[in-house]
Amino acid sequence: MGLGFLVTIIGLQFVDESTAMVPLLTLLFLYMLHTTGELFLSPIGLSMVTKLAPKNIAGTAMGGWFLSFAIANYAGGLIATLTGWSRWRRSGQCRPV
């Protein structure tokens, strides 16, 4: 997953300043690397949860595992709001594709 962020840094060097767009291949490789990383990480995490949790609460522990993803996504949305993404989008500097 770290390679996906490296692709982001490389892609930032090719940003078109007038439209704030990056090349399509940058996004393609970013999503490919992040999705592959998540596909490798998720089964390992679920396996760890089922092995470490007591048998009678294994289902609840797996629910907690998925709840942690929901909380992380919500926190990411809050961070995006606090850093000004929504204001930048409303200002007209971001055009829909």
C-alpha positions as CSV (number, residue, x, y, z in Angstrom):
1,M,0.0,0.0,0.0
2,G,2.9,2.3,0.5
3,L,3.8,2.0,-3.1
4,G,0.4,3.5,-4.0
5,F,1.4,6.6,-2.0
6,L,4.7,6.7,-3.9
7,V,2.7,6.7,-7.1
8,T,0.7,9.6,-5.8
9,I,3.9,11.6,-5.1
10,I,5.2,10.8,-8.6
11,G,1.8,11.7,-10.1
12,L,1.9,15.1,-8.4
13,Q,4.8,16.1,-10.6
14,F,2.5,15.8,-13.7
15,V,-0.5,17.8,-12.4
16,D,-2.1,20.2,-14.9
17,E,-2.3,23.4,-12.8
18,S,-5.2,24.9,-14.7
19,T,-7.5,21.9,-14.2
20,A,-5.9,20.3,-11.1
21,M,-5.9,16.9,-12.9
22,V,-3.4,14.1,-12.8
23,P,-2.7,11.6,-15.6
24,L,-5.1,8.7,-15.7
25,L,-2.3,6.1,-15.3
26,T,-1.5,7.6,-12.0
27,L,-5.0,6.9,-10.7
28,L,-5.0,3.5,-12.3
29,F,-1.8,2.4,-10.6
30,L,-2.8,4.0,-7.3
31,Y,-6.1,2.1,-7.2
32,M,-4.5,-1.1,-8.4
33,L,-1.8,-1.0,-5.6
34,H,-4.2,0.0,-2.8
35,T,-6.7,-2.6,-3.8
36,T,-4.1,-5.3,-4.0
37,G,-2.7,-4.3,-0.6
38,E,-6.2,-4.4,0.9
39,L,-6.9,-7.8,-0.6
40,F,-3.7,-9.1,1.0
41,L,-4.2,-7.4,4.4
42,S,-7.9,-8.1,5.0
43,P,-7.7,-12.0,5.2
44,I,-4.7,-11.8,7.4
45,G,-6.5,-9.5,9.8
46,L,-9.7,-11.6,9.9
47,S,-7.6,-14.7,10.5
48,M,-5.8,-13.0,13.3
49,V,-9.1,-11.9,14.9
50,T,-10.6,-15.4,14.7
51,K,-7.5,-17.0,16.1
52,L,-7.0,-14.6,19.0
53,A,-10.6,-14.1,20.0
54,P,-12.3,-16.6,22.3
55,K,-14.6,-18.9,20.4
56,N,-17.8,-17.6,21.9
57,I,-17.2,-14.0,20.8
58,A,-15.4,-14.6,17.5
59,G,-18.3,-13.2,15.5
60,T,-18.5,-10.1,17.6
61,A,-14.7,-9.6,17.2
62,M,-15.0,-9.9,13.4
63,G,-17.8,-7.3,13.6
64,G,-15.4,-5.0,15.5
65,W,-12.8,-5.6,12.8
66,F,-15.2,-4.3,10.2
67,L,-16.4,-1.5,12.5
68,S,-12.8,-0.3,12.7
69,F,-12.9,0.2,8.9
70,A,-16.1,2.2,9.2
71,I,-14.7,4.4,11.9
72,A,-11.5,5.0,9.8
73,N,-13.5,6.0,6.8
74,Y,-15.6,8.4,8.9
75,A,-12.5,9.9,10.4
76,G,-11.1,10.3,6.9
77,G,-14.2,12.2,5.9
78,L,-13.9,14.5,8.9
79,I,-10.2,15.1,8.0
80,A,-11.1,16.0,4.4
81,T,-13.7,18.4,5.7
82,L,-11.3,20.1,8.1
83,T,-8.6,20.4,5.5
84,G,-10.8,22.3,3.2
85,W,-11.6,19.9,0.4
86,S,-15.3,20.8,0.4
87,R,-14.5,24.6,0.3
88,W,-12.1,24.0,-2.6
89,R,-14.7,22.0,-4.5
90,R,-17.4,24.7,-3.9
91,S,-15.1,27.5,-5.0
92,G,-15.2,26.2,-8.6
93,Q,-11.5,25.3,-8.9
94,C,-12.5,21.6,-9.2
95,R,-14.3,20.7,-12.3
96,P,-16.3,17.4,-12.6
97,V,-15.0,15.0,-15.2
